[in-house]
């Protein structure tokens, strides 16, 4: 039985209470090919996981946390320790969704054995259900090595942010016939190696459709196509926390604007001494 985490109002800290349901599993996600679209968002903290969990099938602890949480200019500088710390928090804050954790740049590329050591740490230290790694045919051997040893793997093809220095930027991929065919081949290779799902990022729409038709596992689009078997966004982009977002993002709120207004109201209340008020004070008995 999974544990649902609720907010203790006396301490504002999370404490576990039994939840009357079991967490979704990787095989259940893999079986969703062609079915009800898979809902996936990134999460980096226990509280955000609590809020997103009832609505998501998958929570991704993405290496995008380097930019979103730490203010780094690239995901390349994210470490395995960062991923593990945030992965453990998201697992603690969820009870329904499958949680997967990105393997960061430099933690898996050298060999399948290195990838297994990194993935084993993630699985053991976070409680996550699997890992995600970027790359196509070159990573097929690694995907097969991990899955054969009990590590579920979600692949990632198309625009792969960890390879941005090789790609030369964040532009959409698959515009040429040669690149189209290569990316389809990449997806087929990692699907054949055992990936339970594949994130398809930043590709022209017909290519995303072609990939979805070419592989037996679910595809999860981000800047791809509504024809994918599911969709994922960076949660802070979706909530409107940043002024600039990629073209493929739809803002479902303008949270940054509301936070700005709340902070301004707080500052004004402090400066005019209307906060704290009577309701926030402790009086002698």
QUISULTA-V989399 format. One record per residue. N is the residue number from 1. PHI is phi in whole degrees, -180 to 180 (* if undefined). OMEGA is omega in whole degrees, 0 to 359 (NA if undefined). D_CENTER is the distance of its C-alpha to the mean C-alpha in whole Angstrom. Layout:
BEGIN
<<N/PHI/OMEGA/D_CENTER> <N/PHI/OMEGA/D_CENTER>>
END
This chain:
BEGIN
<<1/*/178/24> <2/-76/177/20> <3/-113/174/21> <4/-91/181/20> <5/-105/178/20> <6/-117/183/22> <7/-90/175/23> <8/-78/186/26> <9/-70/180/28> <10/-83/182/31> <11/-121/186/29> <12/59/176/25> <13/-120/182/24> <14/-80/175/22> <15/-135/185/24> <16/-78/170/23> <17/-133/182/25> <18/-60/178/25> <19/-112/185/23> <20/-83/178/25> <21/-161/178/23> <22/-103/179/21> <23/-69/172/17> <24/-59/182/16> <25/-119/177/16> <26/-59/177/15> <27/-59/177/18> <28/-66/176/18> <29/-67/180/15> <30/-60/181/17> <31/-77/183/20> <32/-85/178/18> <33/-54/178/19> <34/75/182/21> <35/-105/178/21> <36/-59/183/19> <37/-55/180/16> <38/-82/179/13> <39/-101/183/11> <40/-138/173/7> <41/-137/172/6> <42/-79/173/3> <43/-148/183/6> <44/-129/183/8> <45/-133/180/12> <46/-63/183/14> <47/-67/178/15> <48/-65/177/12> <49/-61/177/11> <50/-57/185/15> <51/-75/184/15> <52/-86/191/12> <53/-54/182/12> <54/-64/187/16> <55/-107/187/14> <56/-109/171/11> <57/-94/179/11> <58/-131/168/8> <59/-114/180/6> <60/-104/171/2> <61/-86/188/4> <62/-85/175/4> <63/-70/169/8> <64/-59/176/8> <65/-59/177/9> <66/-58/179/12> <67/-85/187/13> <68/-73/185/12> <69/-96/189/13> <70/-101/178/16> <71/71/177/17> <72/-78/182/17> <73/-89/181/18> <74/-156/176/16> <75/-77/184/13> <76/-62/184/16> <77/-89/179/17> <78/-74/182/14> <79/-107/177/16> <80/-64/178/15> <81/-62/176/16> <82/-59/183/14> <83/-63/181/11> <84/-68/180/13> <85/-61/181/14> <86/-75/177/11> <87/-62/179/10> <88/-63/179/13> <89/-64/181/13> <90/-68/177/10> <91/-63/179/12> <92/-63/184/15> <93/-90/184/14> <94/-129/178/14> <95/-143/185/16> <96/-111/187/15> <97/-76/166/12> <98/-74/180/11> <99/-105/174/8> <100/-124/187/7> <101/-125/175/7> <102/-65/166/7> <103/-84/185/11> <104/-77/180/12> <105/-53/178/15> <106/89/184/19> <107/-101/186/17> <108/-149/190/18> <109/-76/189/20> <110/-66/182/23> <111/-167/174/24> <112/-59/181/23> <113/-67/177/24> <114/-64/179/22> <115/-60/180/19> <116/-66/178/20> <117/-60/179/21> <118/-67/181/18> <119/-65/179/16> <120/-64/176/19> <121/-62/180/18> <122/-59/183/14> <123/-64/184/16> <124/-72/188/19> <125/-93/180/18> <126/-113/188/14> <127/83/180/15> <128/-66/183/12> <129/-91/182/13> <130/-178/180/12> <131/-128/173/10> <132/-121/176/9> <133/-138/182/11> <134/-93/174/13> <135/120/184/16> <136/-106/186/19> <137/-57/181/22> <138/-64/181/22> <139/-100/184/20> <140/-62/179/21> <141/-61/180/23> <142/-67/178/21> <143/-59/180/19> <144/-64/181/22> <145/-63/181/23> <146/-68/183/20> <147/-64/178/20> <148/-67/182/23> <149/-109/171/23> <150/89/179/21> <151/-109/176/17> <152/-64/184/15> <153/-125/169/13> <154/-101/179/11> <155/-85/182/12> <156/-156/181/12> <157/-128/182/15> <158/93/173/16> <159/-76/181/15> <160/-113/189/14> <161/-57/179/13> <162/-66/180/14> <163/-103/186/18> <164/-60/181/18> <165/-70/176/22> <166/-81/182/23> <167/-71/178/22> <168/85/178/23> <169/146/186/21> <170/-107/180/18> <171/-69/180/20> <172/-62/182/20> <173/-102/173/21> <174/92/181/23> <175/-77/178/26> <176/-93/180/29> <177/-62/181/30> <178/-66/180/29> <179/-69/176/26> <180/-55/183/25> <181/-65/180/27> <182/-65/183/25> <183/-69/174/21> <184/-60/178/22> <185/-63/177/24> <186/-61/180/21> <187/-62/180/19> <188/-64/182/22> <189/-65/182/22> <190/-78/174/19> <191/-66/178/19> <192/-64/180/23> <193/-77/175/22> <194/120/178/20> <195/-59/182/16> <196/-83/177/15> <197/-162/180/13> <198/-136/170/12> <199/-79/178/10> <200/-114/188/13> <201/-116/167/12> <202/57/178/15> <203/-123/177/18> <204/-63/190/21> <205/-58/179/21> <206/-61/178/24> <207/-67/178/22> <208/-61/177/19> <209/-63/181/22> <210/-64/179/23> <211/-62/182/20> <212/-59/179/20> <213/-76/188/23> <214/-92/184/24> <215/-120/182/21> <216/-86/179/22> <217/-92/179/18> <218/-65/171/16> <219/-106/180/14> <220/-124/188/11> <221/-89/168/12> <222/-146/189/11> <223/70/186/14> <224/-131/184/16> <225/-157/172/18> <226/-67/178/18> <227/-76/177/20> <228/-63/183/17> <229/-77/177/16> <230/-170/180/13> <231/-138/175/11> <232/-138/171/7> <233/-138/168/8> <234/-69/190/7> <235/-60/181/8> <236/-68/174/11> <237/-67/181/12> <238/-61/182/13> <239/-86/179/15> <240/77/181/17> <241/-85/183/16> <242/-123/181/17> <243/-68/183/20> <244/-114/178/19> <245/-137/176/16> <246/-61/182/16> <247/-57/187/18> <248/-78/183/16> <249/-85/165/15> <250/-106/176/16> <251/-80/178/17> <252/-98/174/17> <253/-160/174/19> <254/-124/188/20> <255/-65/180/19> <256/-61/179/20> <257/-64/181/24> <258/-72/176/24> <259/-66/178/23> <260/-58/180/26> <261/-65/180/28> <262/-67/179/28> <263/-65/178/28> <264/-65/179/31> <265/-65/178/33> <266/-62/181/32> <267/-60/180/34> <268/-64/181/37> <269/-65/178/37> <270/-65/185/38> <271/-70/178/40> <272/-95/177/42> <273/62/173/42> <274/-88/173/41> <275/-128/1/38> <276/-76/177/39> <277/-103/183/41> <278/-56/183/43> <279/-67/182/40> <280/-102/184/38> <281/-102/171/41> <282/-99/180/43> <283/-107/176/46> <284/-61/180/49> <285/-65/NA/50>>
END
